[in-house]
Amino acid sequence: MTDTLFELHRARGPFNAAFFSLFGPFIELNVRKHKRRVYASLPDTVVELGAGVGANLPYLRPGSTLVAIEPNVPMHPRLRAGAARRGVKLDLRDSLAERTGLPDQSVDTVISSLVLCTVTDPAEVLAEIRRILRPGGTFRFVEHVAARSGTPTRALQRALRRPWAWTFEGCSCERDLAGLLRGAGFARVEIEPYRLHTPFVTFNTQIAGVAYA
């Protein structure tokens, strides 16, 4: 990587930390009812992939523990501050979702929101989730996905895929995450597709659900 590209890549971390701090409440307002459904009754210890600046902290009970997998270090100060305000114990790790470093079958619940679009290999991440989940454990997700082929939204996703991915650290607008989830080897997968109505049109086709180990 050239020095110029390195500087550009490094700049995106602080930009995304600031962006999600500013627009996080707006995004949360649009996805809250779906999160309330899939994040209901979370256990005392939860692993979150891509915990960001702490958008999902309100769904954890005070006194519970969040094992936060967040490689974007500029997100960490806001995440720590949010956990402290909520009374959530934070085990913060800057590892990648593909390699959490957690032991096999050691986790009851993994959550993610708007993360599988950004990882290099979502199939590898899903395999890692299955590895760390105990039998009967759950992966609870809220993610944005590709629109149906031939629709105006899909055409816009395709047209904007490169600037969108550059701005949001590799985020893809065109992944069939529902298909990947169903083919990942979970015992059962429940998925609800839905559409948001926001100015971020490429982001508006989403899914929420639970995968059972």
SEMIDREN-369146 format. One record per residue: z negated, x negated, y negated of N, C-alpha, C, O in turn; residue number from 0. Coordinates in nm, 3 decimals, padded with zeros to 5 digits. Each point is the difference from the previous one (the first is absolute). Example, Ala and Ser with C-alpha at 12.3 -4.5 7.8 and 13.67 -1.06 7.14 Angstrom:
<nodes>
{{-00.780,-01.319,00.569},{00.000,00.089,-00.119},{00.000,-00.090,-00.120},{-00.066,-00.104,00.002},0}
{{00.138,00.139,-00.107},{-00.006,-00.082,-00.119},{-00.073,00.077,-00.109},{-00.017,-00.051,-00.111},1}
</nodes>
This chain:
<nodes>
{{00.000,-00.085,00.120},{00.000,00.085,-00.120},{00.000,-00.088,-00.124},{-00.078,-00.095,-00.010},0}
{{00.166,00.127,-00.086},{00.005,-00.079,-00.122},{-00.123,00.027,-00.084},{-00.071,00.099,00.021},1}
{{00.044,-00.191,-00.120},{-00.114,00.020,-00.088},{00.010,00.131,-00.076},{-00.099,00.070,-00.020},2}
{{00.224,-00.036,-00.023},{00.019,00.124,-00.076},{-00.032,00.122,00.085},{-00.069,00.091,-00.047},3}
{{00.119,-00.087,00.171},{-00.028,00.112,00.089},{-00.148,00.008,00.033},{-00.055,00.110,00.012},4}
{{-00.008,-00.225,00.004},{-00.144,00.000,00.028},{-00.077,00.063,-00.116},{-00.091,00.080,00.022},5}
{{00.129,-00.115,-00.144},{-00.069,00.056,-00.116},{00.023,00.151,-00.010},{-00.092,00.075,-00.032},6}
{{00.217,-00.031,00.061},{00.028,00.143,-00.002},{-00.081,00.073,00.105},{-00.055,00.106,-00.028},7}
{{00.047,-00.161,00.151},{-00.077,00.061,00.107},{-00.148,00.006,-00.037},{-00.066,00.101,00.023},8}
{{00.015,-00.209,-00.081},{-00.141,-00.004,-00.035},{-00.033,00.100,-00.109},{-00.112,00.051,-00.006},9}
{{00.208,-00.021,-00.081},{-00.023,00.094,-00.109},{-00.013,00.143,00.049},{-00.064,00.082,-00.066},10}
{{00.123,-00.051,00.181},{-00.003,00.138,00.047},{-00.139,00.044,00.045},{-00.033,00.118,-00.008},11}
{{-00.049,-00.212,00.055},{-00.134,00.036,00.042},{-00.082,00.059,-00.113},{-00.050,00.111,00.015},12}
{{00.035,-00.182,-00.128},{-00.072,00.059,-00.114},{00.067,00.127,-00.053},{-00.069,00.094,-00.041},13}
{{00.204,-00.090,00.041},{00.069,00.120,-00.049},{-00.035,00.121,00.084},{-00.030,00.107,-00.054},14}
{{00.033,-00.123,00.188},{-00.030,00.113,00.086},{-00.147,00.041,-00.008},{-00.032,00.118,00.009},15}
{{-00.057,-00.215,-00.026},{-00.141,00.033,-00.018},{-00.018,00.085,-00.126},{-00.073,00.099,00.002},16}
{{00.140,-00.137,-00.111},{-00.010,00.076,-00.125},{00.068,00.136,00.013},{-00.052,00.100,-00.048},17}
{{00.169,-00.097,00.113},{00.075,00.125,00.014},{-00.081,00.104,00.076},{-00.012,00.114,-00.045},18}
{{-00.046,-00.154,00.159},{-00.073,00.098,00.080},{-00.135,00.036,-00.061},{-00.053,00.107,00.028},19}
{{-00.002,-00.193,-00.109},{-00.120,00.037,-00.074},{00.033,00.108,-00.103},{-00.079,00.092,-00.022},20}
{{00.196,-00.105,-00.041},{00.040,00.094,-00.104},{00.052,00.131,00.057},{-00.041,00.107,-00.044},21}
{{00.132,-00.116,00.142},{00.065,00.119,00.053},{-00.067,00.054,00.127},{00.039,00.106,00.050},22}
{{-00.138,-00.178,00.002},{-00.068,00.045,00.120},{-00.053,00.143,-00.009},{00.022,00.078,00.093},23}
{{-00.091,-00.042,-00.202},{-00.050,00.139,-00.011},{00.110,00.105,00.006},{-00.019,00.107,00.057},24}
{{00.135,-00.137,-00.117},{00.113,00.094,00.005},{00.052,00.014,00.142},{00.025,00.111,00.047},25}
{{-00.008,-00.224,00.023},{00.045,00.004,00.139},{-00.101,00.075,00.085},{00.036,00.084,00.083},26}
{{-00.164,-00.115,-00.104},{-00.106,00.064,00.077},{00.000,00.151,-00.018},{-00.022,00.074,00.096},27}
{{00.045,-00.028,-00.217},{00.004,00.143,-00.027},{00.105,00.069,00.085},{-00.020,00.114,00.044},28}
{{00.132,-00.182,-00.020},{00.110,00.059,00.076},{-00.021,-00.004,00.151},{00.053,00.086,00.072},29}
{{-00.127,-00.183,-00.023},{-00.016,-00.013,00.146},{-00.140,00.038,00.049},{-00.029,-00.011,00.119},30}
{{-00.057,00.055,-00.209},{-00.141,00.021,00.034},{-00.019,00.099,00.114},{-00.080,-00.026,00.091},31}
{{00.151,00.137,-00.093},{-00.025,00.100,00.104},{00.039,-00.052,00.138},{-00.061,00.039,00.100},32}
{{00.161,-00.125,-00.094},{00.040,-00.057,00.129},{-00.102,-00.104,00.047},{-00.031,-00.007,00.118},33}
{{-00.019,-00.072,-00.211},{-00.104,-00.097,00.035},{-00.127,00.070,00.046},{-00.064,-00.044,00.096},34}
{{00.027,00.151,-00.164},{-00.121,00.072,00.040},{00.010,00.049,00.144},{-00.099,00.003,00.072},35}
{{00.219,00.035,-00.031},{00.018,00.048,00.137},{-00.008,-00.114,00.100},{-00.076,00.009,00.097},36}
{{00.153,-00.116,-00.118},{00.005,-00.104,00.103},{-00.117,-00.097,-00.006},{-00.032,-00.064,00.100},37}
{{-00.034,00.054,-00.216},{-00.116,-00.089,-00.013},{-00.133,00.075,00.013},{-00.104,-00.055,-00.035},38}
{{00.108,00.177,00.083},{-00.124,00.077,00.015},{-00.090,-00.064,00.105},{00.047,-00.047,00.103},39}
{{-00.177,00.045,-00.131},{-00.103,-00.045,00.096},{00.026,-00.142,00.050},{-00.002,-00.025,00.121},40}
{{00.026,-00.066,-00.213},{00.017,-00.140,00.039},{-00.133,-00.055,00.053},{-00.106,00.042,-00.046},41}
{{00.112,-00.135,00.143},{-00.123,-00.057,00.055},{-00.067,-00.097,-00.097},{00.048,-00.022,-00.111},42}
{{-00.159,-00.036,00.154},{-00.078,-00.089,-00.087},{00.071,-00.132,-00.029},{-00.027,-00.063,-00.102},43}
{{00.118,00.021,00.189},{00.078,-00.121,-00.022},{00.148,00.032,00.012},{00.044,00.058,00.100},44}
{{00.032,-00.095,-00.202},{00.143,00.029,-00.005},{00.075,-00.128,-00.035},{-00.044,-00.076,-00.087},45}
{{00.156,00.053,00.153},{00.091,-00.108,-00.037},{00.113,00.061,-00.082},{00.064,00.096,00.044},46}
{{-00.038,-00.151,-00.161},{00.112,00.047,-00.081},{00.100,-00.112,-00.019},{-00.035,-00.110,-00.043},47}
{{00.160,00.139,00.074},{00.109,-00.094,-00.023},{00.054,00.021,-00.141},{00.037,00.112,-00.036},48}
{{-00.034,-00.219,-00.042},{00.048,00.013,-00.137},{-00.091,00.085,-00.085},{00.043,00.100,-00.058},49}
{{-00.168,-00.139,00.050},{-00.100,00.080,-00.073},{00.025,00.004,-00.149},{-00.053,00.088,-00.069},50}
{{00.133,-00.179,00.016},{00.039,00.003,-00.140},{-00.118,-00.008,-00.095},{-00.088,-00.084,00.017},51}
{{00.087,00.173,-00.116},{-00.108,00.002,-00.099},{-00.106,00.104,00.035},{-00.089,00.028,-00.081},52}
{{00.098,00.029,00.202},{-00.105,00.090,00.046},{00.028,00.148,-00.013},{-00.093,00.078,-00.018},53}
{{00.218,-00.038,00.026},{00.034,00.142,-00.015},{-00.066,00.088,00.105},{-00.027,00.117,-00.026},54}
{{-00.001,-00.173,00.143},{-00.056,00.081,00.109},{-00.151,-00.009,00.012},{-00.058,00.059,00.091},55}
{{-00.006,-00.131,-00.179},{-00.146,-00.009,00.004},{-00.069,00.137,-00.010},{-00.104,00.018,00.064},56}
{{00.156,00.079,-00.141},{-00.068,00.130,-00.007},{-00.010,00.074,00.133},{-00.080,00.093,00.012},57}
{{00.160,-00.132,00.087},{-00.003,00.069,00.129},{-00.101,-00.062,00.096},{-00.018,00.049,00.112},58}
{{-00.048,-00.156,-00.154},{-00.104,-00.064,00.081},{-00.137,00.043,-00.051},{-00.020,00.017,-00.120},59}
{{-00.073,00.002,00.211},{-00.136,00.037,-00.039},{-00.074,-00.119,-00.058},{00.022,-00.113,00.045},60}
{{-00.109,00.134,-00.143},{-00.087,-00.110,-00.048},{-00.080,-00.056,00.117},{-00.054,00.074,00.082},61}
{{00.046,-00.207,-00.077},{-00.071,-00.066,00.108},{00.090,-00.040,00.115},{-00.042,-00.076,00.087},62}
{{00.165,00.127,-00.084},{00.093,-00.039,00.106},{00.060,-00.136,-00.031},{-00.018,-00.054,-00.109},63}
{{00.091,-00.001,00.206},{00.059,-00.133,-00.013},{00.151,00.009,00.003},{00.058,00.064,00.088},64}
{{00.007,-00.128,-00.184},{00.145,-00.008,-00.003},{00.042,-00.143,00.030},{-00.033,-00.092,-00.075},65}
{{00.106,00.073,00.184},{00.063,-00.128,00.030},{00.139,00.007,-00.064},{00.090,00.064,00.054},66}
{{-00.075,-00.128,-00.167},{00.120,00.013,-00.082},{00.094,-00.118,00.024},{-00.034,-00.115,-00.029},67}
{{00.152,00.144,00.082},{00.104,-00.100,00.020},{00.092,00.007,-00.122},{00.081,00.092,-00.011},68}
{{-00.094,-00.189,-00.080},{00.076,00.004,-00.125},{00.042,-00.141,-00.040},{-00.080,-00.076,-00.054},69}
{{00.208,00.041,00.081},{00.046,-00.136,-00.032},{00.028,-00.025,-00.147},{00.014,-00.115,-00.041},70}
{{-00.005,00.221,-00.040},{00.027,-00.017,-00.143},{-00.132,-00.028,-00.072},{-00.074,00.093,-00.034},71}
{{00.044,-00.219,00.012},{-00.129,-00.041,-00.055},{-00.028,00.060,-00.138},{-00.116,00.032,-00.027},72}
{{00.215,-00.014,-00.063},{-00.030,00.064,-00.128},{-00.056,00.141,00.012},{-00.058,00.051,-00.096},73}
{{00.075,00.014,00.211},{-00.060,00.132,00.022},{-00.151,-00.010,00.023},{-00.072,00.097,-00.023},74}
{{00.024,-00.211,00.069},{-00.137,-00.012,00.050},{-00.109,00.036,-00.101},{-00.093,00.072,00.037},75}
{{00.099,-00.119,-00.162},{-00.109,00.034,-00.093},{-00.019,00.150,-00.018},{-00.114,00.047,-00.001},76}
{{00.224,00.028,-00.014},{-00.012,00.144,-00.017},{-00.050,00.066,00.128},{-00.077,00.096,-00.006},77}
{{00.119,-00.146,00.121},{-00.047,00.055,00.128},{-00.150,-00.024,00.017},{-00.072,00.090,00.043},78}
{{00.027,-00.209,-00.075},{-00.144,-00.030,00.010},{-00.081,00.089,-00.094},{-00.104,00.053,00.039},79}
{{00.153,-00.038,-00.162},{-00.072,00.082,-00.097},{-00.005,00.146,00.044},{-00.102,00.066,-00.015},80}
{{00.212,-00.016,00.069},{00.004,00.138,00.046},{-00.093,00.023,00.117},{-00.068,00.103,00.006},81}
{{00.064,-00.196,00.087},{-00.089,00.013,00.115},{-00.146,-00.001,-00.045},{-00.081,00.077,00.052},82}
{{00.049,-00.163,-00.148},{-00.138,-00.005,-00.051},{-00.038,00.131,-00.066},{-00.112,00.049,00.019},83}
{{00.203,00.010,-00.095},{-00.030,00.128,-00.066},{-00.022,00.112,00.102},{-00.082,00.089,-00.022},84}
{{00.155,-00.094,00.132},{-00.007,00.105,00.100},{-00.111,-00.023,00.103},{-00.027,00.087,00.082},85}
{{-00.036,-00.203,-00.087},{-00.102,-00.030,00.099},{00.057,-00.028,00.137},{-00.064,00.026,00.101},86}
{{00.186,-00.079,-00.097},{00.066,-00.033,00.126},{-00.010,-00.151,00.024},{00.030,-00.080,-00.089},87}
{{-00.074,00.042,00.208},{-00.007,-00.140,00.035},{00.141,-00.051,00.026},{00.077,00.061,00.075},88}
{{-00.043,-00.173,-00.136},{00.138,-00.049,00.006},{00.009,-00.131,00.076},{-00.066,-00.098,-00.036},89}
{{00.147,00.098,00.141},{00.036,-00.121,00.073},{00.146,-00.027,-00.033},{00.090,00.054,00.064},90}
{{-00.066,-00.138,-00.165},{00.133,-00.019,-00.057},{00.067,-00.123,00.060},{-00.056,-00.109,00.000},91}
{{00.177,00.131,00.051},{00.076,-00.108,00.065},{00.141,-00.005,-00.060},{00.064,00.103,-00.019},92}
{{-00.017,-00.225,-00.010},{00.133,-00.014,-00.059},{00.106,-00.028,00.106},{00.103,-00.061,-00.030},93}
{{-00.126,00.106,00.153},{00.097,-00.017,00.108},{00.109,00.106,-00.010},{-00.009,00.093,-00.080},94}
{{00.112,-00.108,00.163},{00.112,00.093,00.001},{-00.025,00.112,00.100},{-00.077,-00.015,00.094},95}
{{00.143,00.128,-00.116},{-00.015,00.113,00.091},{00.051,-00.032,00.140},{-00.048,00.056,00.098},96}
{{00.145,-00.148,-00.089},{00.053,-00.038,00.131},{-00.098,-00.084,00.080},{00.008,-00.006,00.122},97}
{{-00.101,-00.061,-00.193},{-00.096,-00.090,00.067},{-00.136,00.017,-00.067},{-00.039,-00.080,-00.085},98}
{{-00.031,00.184,00.125},{-00.128,00.031,-00.065},{-00.109,-00.099,00.037},{-00.095,-00.019,-00.077},99}
{{00.106,-00.044,00.194},{-00.106,-00.090,00.047},{-00.116,00.073,00.066},{-00.098,-00.064,00.038},100}
{{00.106,00.196,-00.025},{-00.106,00.078,00.064},{00.015,-00.004,00.152},{00.111,-00.013,00.051},101}
{{-00.222,00.024,00.022},{00.008,-00.007,00.147},{00.072,00.121,00.061},{00.012,00.105,-00.063},102}
{{00.035,-00.122,00.185},{00.062,00.110,00.074},{-00.099,00.116,00.016},{-00.119,-00.021,00.023},103}
{{00.170,00.142,-00.036},{-00.076,00.122,00.025},{-00.139,-00.003,-00.065},{-00.101,00.028,00.064},104}
{{00.099,-00.062,-00.191},{-00.128,-00.015,-00.072},{-00.021,00.102,-00.111},{-00.103,-00.002,-00.067},105}
{{00.200,00.093,00.048},{00.001,00.086,-00.119},{00.019,00.146,00.043},{00.079,00.030,00.089},106}
{{-00.154,00.060,-00.155},{00.016,00.142,00.027},{00.108,00.065,-00.087},{00.070,00.090,00.045},107}
{{-00.057,-00.137,-00.168},{00.093,00.065,-00.093},{00.066,-00.103,-00.091},{-00.066,-00.086,-00.058},108}
{{00.198,00.098,00.047},{00.079,-00.077,-00.097},{00.068,00.101,-00.092},{00.050,00.102,00.046},109}
{{-00.048,-00.132,-00.175},{00.070,00.087,-00.095},{00.100,-00.082,-00.081},{-00.015,-00.121,-00.015},110}
{{00.115,00.189,-00.035},{00.093,-00.063,-00.094},{00.058,00.107,-00.091},{00.012,00.117,00.040},111}
{{00.025,-00.156,-00.161},{00.075,00.090,-00.087},{00.098,-00.084,-00.081},{-00.038,-00.092,-00.072},112}
{{00.166,00.128,00.085},{00.108,-00.066,-00.074},{-00.001,-00.150,00.027},{00.010,-00.081,-00.092},113}
{{-00.021,00.045,00.220},{-00.008,-00.141,00.041},{00.112,-00.037,00.097},{00.059,-00.108,-00.013},114}
{{-00.028,00.194,00.110},{00.099,-00.036,00.101},{00.139,-00.018,-00.059},{00.088,-00.058,00.064},115}
{{-00.067,00.108,-00.185},{00.127,-00.021,-00.070},{00.013,-00.144,-00.050},{00.111,-00.045,-00.026},116}
{{-00.223,-00.027,00.011},{00.003,-00.132,-00.063},{-00.003,-00.116,00.098},{00.039,-00.111,-00.034},117}
{{-00.085,00.136,00.158},{-00.016,-00.111,00.094},{00.136,-00.047,00.049},{00.098,00.074,-00.002},118}
{{-00.094,-00.200,00.045},{00.126,-00.057,00.047},{00.050,00.069,00.125},{00.119,00.028,00.012},119}
{{-00.209,00.000,00.082},{00.038,00.059,00.128},{-00.099,00.111,00.036},{-00.104,-00.028,00.058},120}
{{00.135,00.154,-00.092},{-00.094,00.108,00.028},{-00.030,00.018,00.148},{-00.111,00.040,00.036},121}
{{00.209,-00.069,00.052},{-00.025,00.011,00.144},{-00.107,-00.099,00.044},{-00.084,00.031,00.084},122}
{{00.086,-00.150,-00.142},{-00.102,-00.100,00.032},{-00.137,00.044,-00.050},{-00.101,-00.023,00.066},123}
{{00.097,00.086,-00.182},{-00.127,00.051,-00.053},{-00.055,00.110,00.090},{-00.119,00.002,00.029},124}
{{00.204,00.088,00.016},{-00.045,00.107,00.089},{-00.051,-00.056,00.132},{-00.096,00.052,00.057},125}
{{00.160,-00.157,-00.007},{-00.050,-00.065,00.121},{-00.137,-00.063,-00.024},{-00.086,00.004,00.088},126}
{{00.065,-00.062,-00.206},{-00.130,-00.057,-00.034},{-00.107,00.110,-00.009},{-00.113,-00.020,00.044},127}
{{00.149,00.133,-00.101},{-00.094,00.112,-00.007},{-00.040,00.045,00.140},{-00.118,00.021,00.027},128}
{{00.215,-00.006,00.061},{-00.030,00.040,00.137},{-00.089,-00.104,00.068},{-00.087,00.035,00.079},129}
{{00.109,-00.163,-00.108},{-00.080,-00.105,00.062},{-00.146,00.009,-00.039},{-00.088,-00.018,00.084},130}
{{00.060,00.047,-00.211},{-00.139,-00.003,-00.046},{-00.073,00.132,00.019},{-00.123,00.005,-00.006},131}
{{00.198,00.105,00.029},{-00.065,00.129,00.018},{-00.062,00.012,00.139},{00.060,-00.042,00.099},132}
{{-00.180,00.099,-00.094},{-00.060,00.035,00.128},{00.075,00.119,00.060},{00.062,00.077,-00.073},133}
{{-00.068,-00.059,00.207},{00.059,00.121,00.058},{-00.060,00.125,-00.064},{-00.122,00.014,-00.010},134}
{{00.209,00.077,-00.032},{-00.046,00.119,-00.069},{-00.013,-00.017,-00.150},{-00.026,00.097,-00.071},135}
{{00.044,-00.219,00.021},{-00.007,-00.025,-00.143},{00.120,00.059,-00.072},{00.097,00.042,00.063},136}
{{-00.105,-00.039,-00.196},{00.106,00.065,-00.078},{00.054,-00.091,-00.109},{-00.073,-00.078,-00.062},137}
{{00.203,00.092,00.039},{00.066,-00.059,-00.116},{00.041,00.116,-00.089},{00.079,00.085,00.041},138}
{{-00.133,-00.080,-00.163},{00.024,00.111,-00.091},{00.082,-00.053,-00.119},{-00.038,-00.098,-00.063},139}
{{00.148,00.164,00.033},{00.097,-00.056,-00.093},{00.054,00.103,-00.097},{00.010,00.118,00.031},140}
{{00.023,-00.167,-00.150},{00.075,00.075,-00.102},{00.103,-00.099,-00.052},{-00.035,-00.099,-00.064},141}
{{00.163,00.126,00.090},{00.104,-00.099,-00.029},{00.124,00.068,-00.059},{00.023,00.119,00.022},142}
{{00.055,-00.196,-00.097},{00.126,00.057,-00.047},{00.114,-00.055,00.084},{-00.004,-00.114,00.046},143}
{{00.108,00.198,-00.027},{00.103,-00.026,00.100},{00.138,00.030,-00.056},{00.015,00.050,-00.111},144}
{{00.086,-00.083,00.190},{00.137,00.029,-00.039},{00.025,00.151,00.000},{-00.047,00.072,00.088},145}
{{00.121,-00.027,-00.187},{00.043,00.140,-00.003},{00.108,00.022,00.106},{00.053,-00.095,00.056},146}
{{-00.022,00.222,-00.029},{00.103,00.031,00.097},{00.135,-00.057,-00.044},{00.034,00.001,-00.119},147}
{{00.041,-00.049,00.216},{00.132,-00.055,-00.028},{00.089,00.105,-00.066},{00.001,00.116,00.041},148}
{{00.074,-00.159,-00.142},{00.094,00.090,-00.067},{-00.058,00.075,-00.118},{00.073,00.073,-00.067},149}
{{-00.202,-00.090,00.039},{-00.062,00.070,-00.112},{00.007,-00.086,-00.126},{00.012,-00.122,00.010},150}
{{-00.020,00.183,-00.128},{-00.001,-00.077,-00.124},{-00.117,-00.099,-00.006},{00.015,-00.111,-00.052},151}
{{-00.130,00.150,00.105},{-00.115,-00.091,-00.001},{00.029,-00.124,00.083},{-00.034,-00.111,-00.041},152}
{{00.098,00.128,00.158},{00.033,-00.115,00.083},{00.099,-00.092,-00.071},{-00.011,-00.122,00.008},153}
{{00.108,00.181,-00.077},{00.097,-00.080,-00.075},{-00.070,-00.081,-00.109},{00.034,-00.116,-00.023},154}
{{-00.130,00.177,-00.045},{-00.074,-00.070,-00.104},{-00.087,-00.110,00.059},{-00.011,-00.109,-00.056},155}
{{-00.052,00.137,00.170},{-00.079,-00.102,00.068},{00.087,-00.122,00.034},{-00.042,-00.114,-00.018},156}
{{00.161,00.141,00.065},{00.090,-00.110,00.037},{00.045,-00.077,-00.124},{00.009,-00.123,00.003},157}
{{00.020,00.194,-00.111},{00.048,-00.066,-00.121},{-00.108,-00.088,-00.063},{00.031,-00.104,-00.057},158}
{{-00.156,00.147,00.068},{-00.109,-00.072,-00.067},{-00.078,-00.092,00.094},{-00.102,-00.056,-00.039},159}
{{00.149,00.040,00.162},{-00.083,-00.069,00.099},{-00.033,-00.144,-00.040},{-00.112,-00.045,00.024},160}
{{00.205,-00.027,-00.084},{-00.027,-00.140,-00.033},{-00.096,-00.016,-00.118},{-00.098,-00.072,00.013},161}
{{00.122,00.138,-00.128},{-00.098,-00.014,-00.110},{-00.135,00.058,00.036},{-00.103,-00.053,-00.041},162}
{{00.100,00.163,00.119},{-00.127,00.060,00.042},{-00.078,-00.099,00.086},{-00.119,-00.022,-00.021},163}
{{00.188,-00.037,00.119},{-00.066,-00.096,00.090},{-00.049,-00.122,-00.076},{-00.109,-00.051,00.026},164}
{{00.189,00.002,-00.120},{-00.042,-00.118,-00.077},{-00.124,00.031,-00.081},{-00.094,-00.080,-00.004},165}
{{00.093,00.196,-00.062},{-00.111,00.035,-00.089},{-00.129,00.023,00.078},{-00.107,-00.043,-00.042},166}
{{00.119,00.112,00.157},{-00.120,00.041,00.073},{-00.020,-00.081,00.128},{-00.031,00.056,00.105},167}
{{00.049,-00.186,-00.115},{-00.036,-00.094,00.106},{00.060,00.035,00.136},{-00.070,00.001,00.101},168}
{{00.200,00.027,-00.101},{00.070,00.024,00.125},{00.004,00.143,00.045},{00.051,00.028,00.109},169}
{{-00.103,00.066,-00.189},{-00.005,00.140,00.041},{00.140,00.053,00.027},{00.090,-00.012,-00.084},170}
{{-00.071,00.072,00.201},{00.128,00.058,00.038},{-00.003,00.151,-00.014},{-00.095,00.065,00.043},171}
{{00.199,-00.010,-00.103},{00.013,00.145,-00.014},{00.070,00.063,00.120},{00.013,00.122,00.006},172}
{{00.032,-00.203,00.090},{00.093,00.050,00.101},{-00.049,-00.018,00.143},{00.082,-00.012,00.091},173}
{{-00.211,00.012,-00.068},{-00.051,-00.019,00.136},{-00.029,00.134,00.068},{-00.055,00.093,-00.059},174}
{{00.095,-00.086,00.186},{-00.032,00.116,00.083},{-00.135,-00.026,00.067},{-00.006,-00.031,00.119},175}
{{-00.100,00.042,-00.196},{-00.133,-00.031,00.052},{-00.045,00.103,00.102},{-00.076,-00.035,00.092},176}
{{00.119,00.160,-00.105},{-00.036,00.100,00.101},{00.055,-00.040,00.136},{-00.070,00.011,00.101},177}
{{00.194,-00.055,-00.097},{00.059,-00.044,00.125},{-00.071,-00.122,00.058},{-00.022,-00.008,00.120},178}
{{-00.013,-00.087,-00.207},{-00.072,-00.119,00.045},{-00.137,00.037,00.056},{-00.042,-00.055,00.102},179}
{{-00.028,00.147,-00.167},{-00.131,00.043,00.047},{00.010,00.067,00.137},{-00.080,-00.027,00.089},180}
{{00.179,00.113,-00.073},{00.016,00.069,00.128},{00.038,-00.094,00.112},{-00.030,00.025,00.117},181}
{{00.097,-00.135,-00.151},{00.043,-00.094,00.102},{-00.092,-00.119,00.019},{00.036,-00.095,00.071},182}
{{-00.154,00.097,-00.134},{-00.088,-00.118,00.000},{-00.095,-00.007,00.119},{-00.073,-00.098,00.014},183}
{{00.072,00.201,00.071},{-00.084,-00.005,00.119},{-00.136,00.065,-00.014},{-00.085,-00.018,00.086},184}
{{00.062,00.093,-00.193},{-00.125,00.073,-00.013},{-00.004,00.115,00.102},{00.104,00.050,00.042},185}
{{-00.225,-00.010,-00.004},{-00.014,00.110,00.095},{00.052,00.131,-00.057},{00.059,00.080,00.071},186}
{{-00.082,-00.059,-00.199},{00.045,00.121,-00.067},{00.016,-00.028,-00.148},{-00.080,-00.074,-00.058},187}
{{00.182,00.133,-00.004},{00.022,-00.018,-00.144},{00.024,00.136,-00.063},{00.086,00.077,00.045},188}
{{-00.163,-00.047,-00.149},{00.018,00.124,-00.076},{00.050,-00.038,-00.140},{-00.064,-00.078,-00.070},189}
{{00.177,00.135,00.030},{00.063,-00.036,-00.127},{00.037,00.126,-00.077},{00.059,00.093,00.055},190}
{{-00.095,-00.091,-00.182},{00.041,00.108,-00.090},{00.089,-00.058,-00.110},{-00.048,-00.079,-00.081},191}
{{00.176,00.116,00.078},{00.084,-00.043,-00.113},{-00.021,00.091,-00.120},{-00.026,00.120,00.016},192}
{{00.038,-00.175,-00.135},{-00.013,00.081,-00.120},{00.072,-00.072,-00.114},{00.043,-00.115,00.013},193}
{{-00.031,00.185,-00.123},{00.071,-00.057,-00.116},{-00.086,00.014,-00.125},{-00.054,00.107,-00.029},194}
{{00.042,-00.217,-00.044},{-00.065,00.005,-00.129},{00.102,00.038,-00.107},{00.121,-00.005,00.023},195}
{{-00.170,00.043,-00.139},{00.087,00.031,-00.114},{-00.049,-00.085,-00.117},{-00.080,00.044,-00.082},196}
{{00.131,-00.167,00.077},{-00.040,-00.095,-00.102},{00.125,-00.065,-00.059},{00.108,00.013,00.057},197}
{{-00.121,-00.083,-00.169},{00.115,-00.073,-00.056},{00.047,-00.114,00.089},{00.113,-00.047,-00.015},198}
{{-00.198,00.001,00.108},{00.037,-00.110,00.090},{00.074,00.059,00.121},{-00.055,00.008,00.109},199}
{{00.180,00.033,-00.131},{00.073,00.079,00.100},{00.012,-00.072,00.133},{-00.014,00.063,00.105},200}
{{00.039,-00.193,-00.107},{00.018,-00.074,00.125},{-00.128,-00.001,00.084},{00.005,-00.028,00.120},201}
{{-00.117,00.059,-00.180},{-00.132,-00.005,00.061},{-00.045,00.136,00.053},{-00.104,00.009,00.065},202}
{{00.182,00.096,-00.092},{-00.049,00.137,00.017},{00.005,00.054,00.143},{-00.067,00.099,00.029},203}
{{00.143,-00.161,00.060},{00.003,00.045,00.140},{-00.107,-00.076,00.077},{00.003,-00.122,00.009},204}
{{-00.098,00.196,00.047},{-00.118,-00.063,00.058},{-00.039,00.065,00.134},{00.048,00.107,00.036},205}
{{-00.136,-00.177,00.034},{-00.060,00.054,00.123},{-00.150,-00.031,-00.003},{-00.044,-00.096,-00.062},206}
{{-00.033,00.180,00.130},{-00.142,-00.024,00.021},{-00.034,00.040,00.143},{00.060,00.093,00.054},207}
{{-00.155,-00.162,00.006},{-00.034,00.038,00.136},{-00.100,-00.092,00.065},{-00.062,-00.085,-00.065},208}
{{00.047,00.104,00.196},{-00.095,-00.075,00.080},{00.066,-00.043,00.129},{00.064,00.081,00.067},209}
{{-00.079,-00.208,-00.031},{00.045,-00.053,00.129},{-00.123,-00.035,00.082},{-00.093,-00.063,-00.050},210}
{{00.092,00.104,00.177},{-00.116,-00.019,00.087},{00.029,-00.108,00.103},{00.102,00.003,00.068},211}
{{-00.195,-00.099,-00.056},{00.016,-00.109,00.097},{-00.027,00.048,00.142},{00.009,-00.079,00.094},212}
</nodes>
